[in-house]
Amino acid sequence: MGPISLTSVDQAGREIGRNAARLLLERNADRGKPSVQAKLSPTLVEWRTTVRPSA
């Protein structure tokens, strides 16, 4: 059986991890620094399980 080509949502896990580590280190170095909120947009990764709407 080959790989399953399932459409999914890429939630940018590596980028979330990098941001979390960076923000934690920055906050640890300067405890008076205000909280920061980072927003990332997920992306749809289309494979064979996605059907485009008919026109």
Distance bins in CASP14 RR format, pairs under 12 A and 6 or more apart:
PFRMAT RR
TARGET T0000
AUTHOR 0000-0000-0000
RMODE 2
METHOD distances of the structure
MODEL  1
3 47 0 0 0 0 1 0 0 0 0 0 0
3 48 0 0 0 0 0 1 0 0 0 0 0
4 47 0 0 0 0 1 0 0 0 0 0 0
4 48 0 0 0 0 1 0 0 0 0 0 0
4 49 0 0 0 0 1 0 0 0 0 0 0
5 45 0 0 0 0 0 1 0 0 0 0 0
5 46 0 0 0 0 1 0 0 0 0 0 0
5 47 1 1 0 0 0 0 0 0 0 0 0
5 48 1 0 1 0 0 0 0 0 0 0 0
5 49 1 0 0 1 0 0 0 0 0 0 0
5 50 0 0 0 0 1 0 0 0 0 0 0
6 44 0 0 0 0 0 1 0 0 0 0 0
6 45 0 0 0 0 1 0 0 0 0 0 0
6 46 0 0 0 0 0 1 0 0 0 0 0
6 47 1 0 1 0 0 0 0 0 0 0 0
6 48 0 0 0 0 1 0 0 0 0 0 0
6 49 1 0 1 0 0 0 0 0 0 0 0
6 50 0 0 0 0 1 0 0 0 0 0 0
7 43 0 0 0 0 0 1 0 0 0 0 0
7 44 1 0 0 1 0 0 0 0 0 0 0
7 45 1 0 0 1 0 0 0 0 0 0 0
7 46 1 0 1 0 0 0 0 0 0 0 0
7 47 1 0 1 0 0 0 0 0 0 0 0
7 48 1 0 0 1 0 0 0 0 0 0 0
7 49 1 0 1 0 0 0 0 0 0 0 0
7 50 1 0 1 0 0 0 0 0 0 0 0
7 51 0 0 0 0 1 0 0 0 0 0 0
7 52 0 0 0 0 0 1 0 0 0 0 0
8 42 0 0 0 0 1 0 0 0 0 0 0
8 43 0 0 0 0 1 0 0 0 0 0 0
8 44 1 0 0 1 0 0 0 0 0 0 0
8 45 1 0 1 0 0 0 0 0 0 0 0
8 46 0 0 0 0 1 0 0 0 0 0 0
8 47 1 0 0 1 0 0 0 0 0 0 0
8 48 0 0 0 0 0 1 0 0 0 0 0
8 49 0 0 0 0 1 0 0 0 0 0 0
8 50 0 0 0 0 1 0 0 0 0 0 0
9 40 0 0 0 0 0 1 0 0 0 0 0
9 41 0 0 0 0 0 1 0 0 0 0 0
9 42 1 0 1 0 0 0 0 0 0 0 0
9 43 1 0 0 1 0 0 0 0 0 0 0
9 44 1 0 1 0 0 0 0 0 0 0 0
9 45 1 0 0 1 0 0 0 0 0 0 0
9 46 0 0 0 0 0 1 0 0 0 0 0
9 47 0 0 0 0 0 1 0 0 0 0 0
9 50 0 0 0 0 0 1 0 0 0 0 0
10 16 0 0 0 0 0 1 0 0 0 0 0
10 40 0 0 0 0 0 1 0 0 0 0 0
10 41 0 0 0 0 1 0 0 0 0 0 0
10 42 1 0 0 1 0 0 0 0 0 0 0
10 43 1 0 1 0 0 0 0 0 0 0 0
10 44 1 0 0 1 0 0 0 0 0 0 0
10 45 1 0 1 0 0 0 0 0 0 0 0
10 46 0 0 0 0 0 1 0 0 0 0 0
10 47 0 0 0 0 0 1 0 0 0 0 0
11 17 0 0 0 0 0 1 0 0 0 0 0
11 40 1 0 0 1 0 0 0 0 0 0 0
11 41 0 0 0 0 1 0 0 0 0 0 0
11 42 1 0 1 0 0 0 0 0 0 0 0
11 43 0 0 0 0 1 0 0 0 0 0 0
11 44 0 0 0 0 0 1 0 0 0 0 0
11 45 0 0 0 0 0 1 0 0 0 0 0
12 18 0 0 0 0 1 0 0 0 0 0 0
12 19 0 0 0 0 1 0 0 0 0 0 0
12 20 0 0 0 0 0 1 0 0 0 0 0
12 38 0 0 0 0 0 1 0 0 0 0 0
12 39 0 0 0 0 0 1 0 0 0 0 0
12 40 1 0 1 0 0 0 0 0 0 0 0
12 41 0 0 0 0 1 0 0 0 0 0 0
12 42 1 0 0 1 0 0 0 0 0 0 0
12 43 1 0 0 1 0 0 0 0 0 0 0
12 45 0 0 0 0 0 1 0 0 0 0 0
13 19 0 0 0 0 1 0 0 0 0 0 0
13 20 0 0 0 0 1 0 0 0 0 0 0
13 21 0 0 0 0 0 1 0 0 0 0 0
13 40 0 0 0 0 1 0 0 0 0 0 0
13 42 0 0 0 0 1 0 0 0 0 0 0
13 43 0 0 0 0 0 1 0 0 0 0 0
14 20 0 0 0 0 0 1 0 0 0 0 0
14 21 0 0 0 0 0 1 0 0 0 0 0
14 40 0 0 0 0 0 1 0 0 0 0 0
15 21 0 0 0 0 0 1 0 0 0 0 0
15 22 0 0 0 0 0 1 0 0 0 0 0
15 38 0 0 0 0 1 0 0 0 0 0 0
15 39 0 0 0 0 0 1 0 0 0 0 0
15 40 1 0 0 1 0 0 0 0 0 0 0
15 41 0 0 0 0 0 1 0 0 0 0 0
15 42 0 0 0 0 0 1 0 0 0 0 0
15 43 0 0 0 0 0 1 0 0 0 0 0
16 22 0 0 0 0 0 1 0 0 0 0 0
16 23 0 0 0 0 0 1 0 0 0 0 0
16 38 0 0 0 0 1 0 0 0 0 0 0
16 39 0 0 0 0 0 1 0 0 0 0 0
16 40 1 0 0 1 0 0 0 0 0 0 0
16 41 0 0 0 0 0 1 0 0 0 0 0
16 42 0 0 0 0 0 1 0 0 0 0 0
17 23 0 0 0 0 1 0 0 0 0 0 0
17 24 0 0 0 0 1 0 0 0 0 0 0
17 25 0 0 0 0 0 1 0 0 0 0 0
17 38 0 0 0 0 0 1 0 0 0 0 0
17 40 0 0 0 0 0 1 0 0 0 0 0
18 24 0 0 0 0 0 1 0 0 0 0 0
18 25 0 0 0 0 0 1 0 0 0 0 0
18 38 0 0 0 0 1 0 0 0 0 0 0
18 40 0 0 0 0 0 1 0 0 0 0 0
19 25 0 0 0 0 0 1 0 0 0 0 0
19 26 0 0 0 0 0 1 0 0 0 0 0
19 36 0 0 0 0 1 0 0 0 0 0 0
19 37 0 0 0 0 0 1 0 0 0 0 0
19 38 1 0 1 0 0 0 0 0 0 0 0
19 39 0 0 0 0 1 0 0 0 0 0 0
19 40 1 0 0 1 0 0 0 0 0 0 0
20 26 0 0 0 0 0 1 0 0 0 0 0
20 27 0 0 0 0 0 1 0 0 0 0 0
20 36 0 0 0 0 0 1 0 0 0 0 0
20 37 0 0 0 0 0 1 0 0 0 0 0
20 38 0 0 0 0 1 0 0 0 0 0 0
20 40 0 0 0 0 0 1 0 0 0 0 0
21 27 0 0 0 0 0 1 0 0 0 0 0
21 28 0 0 0 0 0 1 0 0 0 0 0
21 38 0 0 0 0 0 1 0 0 0 0 0
22 28 0 0 0 0 0 1 0 0 0 0 0
22 29 0 0 0 0 0 1 0 0 0 0 0
22 36 0 0 0 0 1 0 0 0 0 0 0
22 38 0 0 0 0 1 0 0 0 0 0 0
23 29 0 0 0 0 0 1 0 0 0 0 0
23 30 0 0 0 0 0 1 0 0 0 0 0
23 33 0 0 0 0 1 0 0 0 0 0 0
23 34 0 0 0 0 0 1 0 0 0 0 0
23 35 0 0 0 0 1 0 0 0 0 0 0
23 36 1 0 1 0 0 0 0 0 0 0 0
23 37 0 0 0 0 1 0 0 0 0 0 0
23 38 1 0 0 1 0 0 0 0 0 0 0
24 30 0 0 0 0 0 1 0 0 0 0 0
24 31 0 0 0 0 0 1 0 0 0 0 0
24 33 0 0 0 0 0 1 0 0 0 0 0
24 35 0 0 0 0 0 1 0 0 0 0 0
24 36 0 0 0 0 0 1 0 0 0 0 0
24 38 0 0 0 0 0 1 0 0 0 0 0
25 33 0 0 0 0 0 1 0 0 0 0 0
26 32 0 0 0 0 0 1 0 0 0 0 0
26 33 1 0 0 1 0 0 0 0 0 0 0
26 34 0 0 0 0 0 1 0 0 0 0 0
26 35 0 0 0 0 0 1 0 0 0 0 0
26 36 1 0 0 1 0 0 0 0 0 0 0
26 38 0 0 0 0 0 1 0 0 0 0 0
27 33 1 0 1 0 0 0 0 0 0 0 0
27 34 0 0 0 0 1 0 0 0 0 0 0
27 35 1 0 0 1 0 0 0 0 0 0 0
27 36 0 0 0 0 1 0 0 0 0 0 0
30 36 0 0 0 0 0 1 0 0 0 0 0
44 50 1 0 0 1 0 0 0 0 0 0 0
44 52 0 0 0 0 0 1 0 0 0 0 0
46 52 0 0 0 0 1 0 0 0 0 0 0
END
